Amino acid sequence: MNLIFLFLIYVIQVYQWVFIVYLLLSWFPVNRNNFLVRMIDSVCEPLYSFFLRFLPRLIIGPIDLSPIYVFIFLEVLRRLLGFLMMSTFS
C-alpha cells in the first residue's frame, strides 16, 4: 500500500514538470504537429481546461496566472496523499 501512495505522489510530481513544459511551450513558436508537443498537449490540456471551465482566468497585465489553479490542485492532492500515507502506516 505504501508503494501505491509513493507511486501516485511520484506521478503527480512528474505531471507538474510536464505541465511546466506545457506552459513553456505556449510561450514559444513551436510546431504543434510535433508528436512530443501533441502528447504534452493531450496530457495537460484536459485538466487545465477543466479548471478554466469553472474558475475565471487570472490575467494581470500581459501575464496569465490561471495555470496556478492546476499547481494548487496538484500540490494539495500530493500533500493529501502524503498525509494519508503517513496516517495509514503510523
N, C-alpha and C positions, 0 to 999 in steps of 0.2 A: 504494500500500500504506500509506503514511503517513497518507493521508486516512481510510482504513478504521480504523486504530488511533485516530486523533483522534475520529472519529465515535463509536466504541464507548466511548471514555472520556467523551465528552460525554453519551451516552445513560445511562451509569452515574451520572453526576452529576445528571442530571435525575431519574432514578429515586430517588436518595437524597432529593431535595427532595420528590418525590411521596410517598415513604414518610414523611417528616416530617409532611406534611399529613395522611396517613392516621392517624398517631398522634395528631395534634392533634384530628382529627375524633372519635376514640374518647373524648376527654375531655368532649365537649360533646354535649348532646342535639340531634341533627340529624335531619332527615327522611331515613331510609335509602332511601326510594324516589326521591329526587332523582337525576337522571341523572348528574350530576357525582360525587356520592358513590358511586353504584353503580359508575361507571367506575374511580374510585380504588380502591375495594374489590376489584374484579375484577383490577386490575393488581398490587396489593400482597399480597393475601391468599394467593395460591398459594405465593409464596416464603416468606412468614412462617410459614405452616402447615407447610411442608416442614421448616423448622428445628425447629419445635415438636414435630414427629413424632419426631425423633431426639435432641434435646437437652432437658434439663429446663428448666422455667421458672425464671427468676431473679427471685424475688419477695423483696423486702426491705421488710418492713412493708407499707404500702399501695401501694408502687411496684413495678411490673413492669418489670424491666430486660431481659426477653427480647428486645426488638427490637434490642438491641445485637449479637445474632448476625448479623442482616441487615446492619447497618452495617459490622461487621468483615469479613464476606464481600465486600461491595461494595467496600470500601476495598482489600482485598487484591487483588481482581480488577482494580480500576482501576490500582493500582501495578504489578501484573504486566503489564498491557497497556502501561503506560508504559515499563517495563523492556524488554519485547520490541520496542517501537517504537524505543527508543534502540539496542538491540543489533543490530537488523537494518539500521539506517541509519547505523551508525558505521564 
